[in-house]
């Protein structure tokens, strides 16, 4: 079973590999879900904010699918729940 810090490190590493230019913020909210099924299984509840140019032109669902694809292996072992705020950078008008 992974510790909370190990899970966070694994998630950030996988996301940095998939989205090298992304701005990432990850919060482990597992402590808010003690007693919940995921907590009993040794998995965590996380909140992710990710901003990357790779999301430009993609619908929110497509952005989420890209994040879940990057974390596919960890969804089975380390992540019970993941709240995602996925954005493309705002480009100022020229």
GUZA-321028 format. One record per residue: residue number from 1; x, y, z of N, C-alpha, C in turn; residue in three letters. Coordinates in steps of 0.1 Angstrom, whole numbers. Layout:
<recs>
{num = NUM	nX = X	nY = Y	nZ = Z	caX = X	caY = Y	caZ = Z	cX = X	cY = Y	cZ = Z	residuo = ALA} $
...
</recs>
This chain:
<recs>
{num = 1	nX = 9	nY = -12	nZ = 0	caX = 0	caY = 0	caZ = 0	cX = 9	cY = 12	cZ = 0	residuo = UNK} $
{num = 2	nX = 6	nY = 22	nZ = -8	caX = 14	caY = 34	caZ = -9	cX = 9	cY = 44	cZ = 1	residuo = UNK} $
{num = 3	nX = 19	nY = 52	nZ = 6	caX = 16	caY = 63	caZ = 15	cX = 10	cY = 74	cZ = 7	residuo = UNK} $
{num = 4	nX = 3	nY = 84	nZ = 14	caX = -3	caY = 95	caZ = 7	cX = 8	cY = 103	cZ = -1	residuo = UNK} $
{num = 5	nX = 20	nY = 105	nZ = 4	caX = 30	caY = 112	caZ = -3	cX = 35	cY = 105	cZ = -15	residuo = UNK} $
{num = 6	nX = 36	nY = 91	nZ = -14	caX = 40	caY = 83	caZ = -25	cX = 29	cY = 84	cZ = -36	residuo = UNK} $
{num = 7	nX = 17	nY = 84	nZ = -33	caX = 6	caY = 85	caZ = -43	cX = 7	cY = 98	cZ = -50	residuo = UNK} $
{num = 8	nX = 8	nY = 109	nZ = -43	caX = 9	caY = 122	caZ = -49	cX = 21	cY = 123	cZ = -58	residuo = UNK} $
{num = 9	nX = 33	nY = 118	nZ = -54	caX = 45	caY = 118	caZ = -62	cX = 43	cY = 110	cZ = -75	residuo = UNK} $
{num = 10	nX = 37	nY = 98	nZ = -74	caX = 34	caY = 90	caZ = -86	cX = 25	cY = 98	cZ = -96	residuo = UNK} $
{num = 11	nX = 14	nY = 104	nZ = -90	caX = 5	caY = 111	caZ = -99	cX = 12	cY = 123	cZ = -106	residuo = UNK} $
{num = 12	nX = 19	nY = 131	nZ = -99	caX = 26	caY = 142	caZ = -105	cX = 36	cY = 138	cZ = -115	residuo = UNK} $
{num = 13	nX = 43	nY = 127	nZ = -112	caX = 53	caY = 122	caZ = -122	cX = 46	cY = 117	cZ = -135	residuo = UNK} $
{num = 14	nX = 35	nY = 110	nZ = -133	caX = 28	caY = 106	caZ = -145	cX = 23	cY = 117	cZ = -153	residuo = UNK} $
{num = 15	nX = 18	nY = 127	nZ = -147	caX = 12	caY = 139	caZ = -154	cX = 24	cY = 147	cZ = -160	residuo = UNK} $
{num = 16	nX = 35	nY = 149	nZ = -154	caX = 46	caY = 156	caZ = -159	cX = 52	cY = 149	cZ = -172	residuo = UNK} $
{num = 17	nX = 51	nY = 136	nZ = -172	caX = 55	caY = 128	caZ = -183	cX = 46	cY = 130	cZ = -195	residuo = UNK} $
{num = 18	nX = 33	nY = 130	nZ = -192	caX = 23	caY = 131	caZ = -203	cX = 21	cY = 146	cZ = -207	residuo = UNK} $
{num = 19	nX = 23	nY = 155	nZ = -198	caX = 21	caY = 170	caZ = -201	cX = 33	cY = 178	cZ = -196	residuo = UNK} $
{num = 20	nX = 44	nY = 177	nZ = -203	caX = 57	caY = 183	caZ = -198	cX = 56	cY = 198	cZ = -195	residuo = UNK} $
{num = 21	nX = 47	nY = 205	nZ = -202	caX = 47	caY = 220	caZ = -201	cX = 35	cY = 224	cZ = -192	residuo = UNK} $
{num = 22	nX = 28	nY = 215	nZ = -186	caX = 17	caY = 218	caZ = -178	cX = 20	cY = 225	cZ = -164	residuo = UNK} $
{num = 23	nX = 11	nY = 234	nZ = -160	caX = 11	caY = 239	caZ = -146	cX = 2	cY = 230	cZ = -139	residuo = UNK} $
{num = 24	nX = 7	nY = 224	nZ = -128	caX = 0	caY = 214	caZ = -120	cX = -1	cY = 218	cZ = -105	residuo = UNK} $
{num = 25	nX = -13	nY = 216	nZ = -100	caX = -15	caY = 217	caZ = -86	cX = -24	cY = 205	cZ = -81	residuo = UNK} $
{num = 26	nX = -18	nY = 197	nZ = -72	caX = -25	caY = 185	caZ = -68	cX = -27	cY = 186	cZ = -53	residuo = UNK} $
{num = 27	nX = -39	nY = 183	nZ = -48	caX = -42	caY = 183	caZ = -34	cX = -47	cY = 169	cZ = -30	residuo = UNK} $
{num = 28	nX = -42	nY = 164	nZ = -20	caX = -47	caY = 151	caZ = -14	cX = -58	cY = 154	cZ = -4	residuo = UNK} $
{num = 29	nX = -70	nY = 150	nZ = -8	caX = -81	caY = 153	caZ = 1	cX = -86	cY = 140	cZ = 8	residuo = UNK} $
{num = 30	nX = -78	nY = 130	nZ = 9	caX = -82	caY = 117	caZ = 14	cX = -86	cY = 119	cZ = 29	residuo = UNK} $
{num = 31	nX = -80	nY = 128	nZ = 36	caX = -84	caY = 130	caZ = 50	cX = -99	cY = 134	cZ = 52	residuo = UNK} $
{num = 32	nX = -105	nY = 139	nZ = 41	caX = -119	caY = 143	caZ = 42	cX = -128	cY = 132	cZ = 39	residuo = UNK} $
{num = 33	nX = -123	nY = 120	nZ = 36	caX = -131	caY = 109	caZ = 32	cX = -127	cY = 96	cZ = 40	residuo = UNK} $
{num = 34	nX = -122	nY = 98	nZ = 52	caX = -119	caY = 87	caZ = 61	cX = -132	cY = 79	cZ = 63	residuo = UNK} $
{num = 35	nX = -130	nY = 65	nZ = 63	caX = -141	caY = 56	caZ = 64	cX = -148	cY = 53	cZ = 51	residuo = UNK} $
{num = 36	nX = -145	nY = 61	nZ = 41	caX = -151	caY = 58	caZ = 28	cX = -144	cY = 46	cZ = 21	residuo = UNK} $
{num = 37	nX = -151	nY = 40	nZ = 12	caX = -146	caY = 28	caZ = 6	cX = -131	cY = 29	cZ = 0	residuo = UNK} $
{num = 38	nX = -129	nY = 40	nZ = -7	caX = -116	caY = 42	caZ = -13	cX = -105	cY = 43	cZ = -2	residuo = UNK} $
{num = 39	nX = -108	nY = 50	nZ = 9	caX = -98	caY = 51	caZ = 20	cX = -95	cY = 37	cZ = 26	residuo = UNK} $
{num = 40	nX = -105	nY = 29	nZ = 27	caX = -103	caY = 15	caZ = 33	cX = -95	cY = 7	cZ = 23	residuo = UNK} $
{num = 41	nX = -95	nY = 10	nZ = 10	caX = -88	caY = 2	caZ = 0	cX = -73	cY = 7	cZ = -1	residuo = UNK} $
{num = 42	nX = -70	nY = 18	nZ = 6	caX = -56	caY = 23	caZ = 5	cX = -54	cY = 32	cZ = -7	residuo = UNK} $
{num = 43	nX = -65	nY = 37	nZ = -13	caX = -65	caY = 46	caZ = -24	cX = -68	cY = 60	cZ = -19	residuo = UNK} $
{num = 44	nX = -65	nY = 70	nZ = -27	caX = -67	caY = 84	caZ = -23	cX = -77	cY = 92	cZ = -31	residuo = UNK} $
{num = 45	nX = -82	nY = 103	nZ = -25	caX = -91	caY = 112	caZ = -31	cX = -83	cY = 125	cZ = -34	residuo = UNK} $
{num = 46	nX = -83	nY = 129	nZ = -47	caX = -74	caY = 140	caZ = -51	cX = -82	cY = 151	cZ = -58	residuo = UNK} $
{num = 47	nX = -76	nY = 163	nZ = -58	caX = -82	caY = 174	caZ = -65	cX = -70	cY = 179	cZ = -74	residuo = UNK} $
{num = 48	nX = -72	nY = 180	nZ = -87	caX = -61	caY = 184	caZ = -96	cX = -66	cY = 196	cZ = -104	residuo = UNK} $
{num = 49	nX = -56	nY = 205	nZ = -105	caX = -58	caY = 217	caZ = -114	cX = -46	cY = 215	cZ = -124	residuo = UNK} $
{num = 50	nX = -49	nY = 215	nZ = -137	caX = -39	caY = 214	caZ = -147	cX = -42	cY = 223	cZ = -158	residuo = UNK} $
{num = 51	nX = -32	nY = 231	nZ = -162	caX = -33	caY = 240	caZ = -173	cX = -21	cY = 237	cZ = -183	residuo = UNK} $
{num = 52	nX = -25	nY = 234	nZ = -195	caX = -15	caY = 231	caZ = -205	cX = -20	cY = 235	cZ = -219	residuo = UNK} $
{num = 53	nX = -11	nY = 240	nZ = -228	caX = -14	caY = 244	caZ = -241	cX = -20	cY = 232	cZ = -249	residuo = UNK} $
{num = 54	nX = -17	nY = 220	nZ = -245	caX = -22	caY = 208	caZ = -252	cX = -37	cY = 207	cZ = -251	residuo = UNK} $
{num = 55	nX = -43	nY = 214	nZ = -242	caX = -58	caY = 214	caZ = -241	cX = -65	cY = 224	cZ = -249	residuo = UNK} $
{num = 56	nX = -57	nY = 232	nZ = -256	caX = -63	caY = 243	caZ = -265	cX = -72	cY = 236	cZ = -275	residuo = UNK} $
{num = 57	nX = -84	nY = 241	nZ = -276	caX = -94	caY = 236	caZ = -286	cX = -101	cY = 223	cZ = -282	residuo = UNK} $
{num = 58	nX = -98	nY = 217	nZ = -271	caX = -104	caY = 205	caZ = -266	cX = -116	cY = 209	cZ = -257	residuo = UNK} $
{num = 59	nX = -127	nY = 201	nZ = -258	caX = -138	caY = 202	caZ = -250	cX = -134	cY = 197	cZ = -236	residuo = UNK} $
{num = 60	nX = -141	nY = 201	nZ = -225	caX = -138	caY = 196	caZ = -212	cX = -137	cY = 181	cZ = -211	residuo = UNK} $
{num = 61	nX = -146	nY = 174	nZ = -217	caX = -146	caY = 160	caZ = -216	cX = -134	cY = 154	cZ = -222	residuo = UNK} $
{num = 62	nX = -129	nY = 159	nZ = -233	caX = -117	caY = 155	caZ = -240	cX = -105	cY = 157	cZ = -231	residuo = UNK} $
{num = 63	nX = -105	nY = 168	nZ = -224	caX = -94	caY = 172	caZ = -215	cX = -93	cY = 161	cZ = -204	residuo = UNK} $
{num = 64	nX = -105	nY = 158	nZ = -198	caX = -105	caY = 149	caZ = -187	cX = -101	cY = 135	cZ = -192	residuo = UNK} $
{num = 65	nX = -105	nY = 131	nZ = -204	caX = -101	caY = 118	caZ = -209	cX = -86	cY = 118	cZ = -211	residuo = UNK} $
{num = 66	nX = -79	nY = 128	nZ = -215	caX = -65	caY = 129	caZ = -216	cX = -58	cY = 127	cZ = -203	residuo = UNK} $
{num = 67	nX = -64	nY = 133	nZ = -192	caX = -58	caY = 132	caZ = -179	cX = -60	cY = 118	cZ = -174	residuo = UNK} $
{num = 68	nX = -72	nY = 112	nZ = -176	caX = -74	caY = 98	caZ = -171	cX = -65	cY = 89	cZ = -179	residuo = UNK} $
{num = 69	nX = -63	nY = 91	nZ = -192	caX = -54	caY = 82	caZ = -199	cX = -40	cY = 83	cZ = -194	residuo = UNK} $
{num = 70	nX = -35	nY = 94	nZ = -190	caX = -22	caY = 96	caZ = -184	cX = -21	cY = 89	cZ = -170	residuo = UNK} $
{num = 71	nX = -32	nY = 88	nZ = -163	caX = -32	caY = 82	caZ = -150	cX = -38	cY = 68	cZ = -149	residuo = UNK} $
{num = 72	nX = -40	nY = 62	nZ = -161	caX = -47	caY = 49	caZ = -162	cX = -42	cY = 39	cZ = -152	residuo = UNK} $
{num = 73	nX = -29	nY = 37	nZ = -152	caX = -23	caY = 26	caZ = -143	cX = -25	cY = 30	cZ = -128	residuo = UNK} $
{num = 74	nX = -25	nY = 42	nZ = -125	caX = -27	caY = 46	caZ = -111	cX = -41	cY = 46	cZ = -106	residuo = UNK} $
{num = 75	nX = -51	nY = 47	nZ = -116	caX = -65	caY = 46	caZ = -112	cX = -68	cY = 33	cZ = -105	residuo = UNK} $
{num = 76	nX = -61	nY = 22	nZ = -109	caX = -64	caY = 9	caZ = -104	cX = -57	cY = 7	cZ = -90	residuo = UNK} $
{num = 77	nX = -46	nY = 14	nZ = -88	caX = -38	caY = 11	caZ = -76	cX = -38	cY = 22	cZ = -65	residuo = UNK} $
{num = 78	nX = -39	nY = 35	nZ = -69	caX = -36	caY = 46	caZ = -60	cX = -47	cY = 56	cZ = -59	residuo = UNK} $
{num = 79	nX = -55	nY = 57	nZ = -69	caX = -65	caY = 68	caZ = -70	cX = -79	cY = 62	cZ = -69	residuo = UNK} $
{num = 80	nX = -87	nY = 67	nZ = -59	caX = -101	caY = 63	caZ = -58	cX = -110	cY = 73	cZ = -64	residuo = UNK} $
{num = 81	nX = -107	nY = 86	nZ = -62	caX = -115	caY = 97	caZ = -68	cX = -105	cY = 108	cZ = -72	residuo = UNK} $
{num = 82	nX = -109	nY = 115	nZ = -83	caX = -101	caY = 126	caZ = -88	cX = -110	cY = 136	cZ = -94	residuo = UNK} $
{num = 83	nX = -109	nY = 148	nZ = -88	caX = -116	caY = 160	caZ = -92	cX = -107	cY = 168	cZ = -101	residuo = UNK} $
{num = 84	nX = -111	nY = 171	nZ = -113	caX = -102	caY = 177	caZ = -123	cX = -107	cY = 191	cZ = -128	residuo = UNK} $
{num = 85	nX = -98	nY = 200	nZ = -127	caX = -100	caY = 213	caZ = -133	cX = -89	cY = 214	cZ = -144	residuo = UNK} $
{num = 86	nX = -93	nY = 212	nZ = -157	caX = -84	caY = 211	caZ = -168	cX = -86	cY = 223	cZ = -177	residuo = UNK} $
{num = 87	nX = -76	nY = 231	nZ = -179	caX = -77	caY = 243	caZ = -187	cX = -66	cY = 244	cZ = -197	residuo = UNK} $
{num = 88	nX = -69	nY = 252	nZ = -208	caX = -58	caY = 257	caZ = -216	cX = -54	cY = 271	cZ = -212	residuo = UNK} $
{num = 89	nX = -42	nY = 275	nZ = -214	caX = -38	caY = 289	caZ = -210	cX = -46	cY = 299	cZ = -218	residuo = UNK} $
{num = 90	nX = -49	nY = 310	nZ = -211	caX = -56	caY = 321	caZ = -218	cX = -46	cY = 329	cZ = -226	residuo = UNK} $
{num = 91	nX = -49	nY = 330	nZ = -239	caX = -40	caY = 338	caZ = -248	cX = -46	cY = 352	cZ = -249	residuo = UNK} $
{num = 92	nX = -38	nY = 362	nZ = -245	caX = -43	caY = 376	caZ = -246	cX = -45	cY = 380	cZ = -261	residuo = UNK} $
{num = 93	nX = -54	nY = 388	nZ = -263	caX = -57	caY = 393	caZ = -276	cX = -45	cY = 401	cZ = -281	residuo = UNK} $
{num = 94	nX = -41	nY = 400	nZ = -294	caX = -30	caY = 407	caZ = -299	cX = -33	cY = 422	cZ = -302	residuo = UNK} $
</recs>
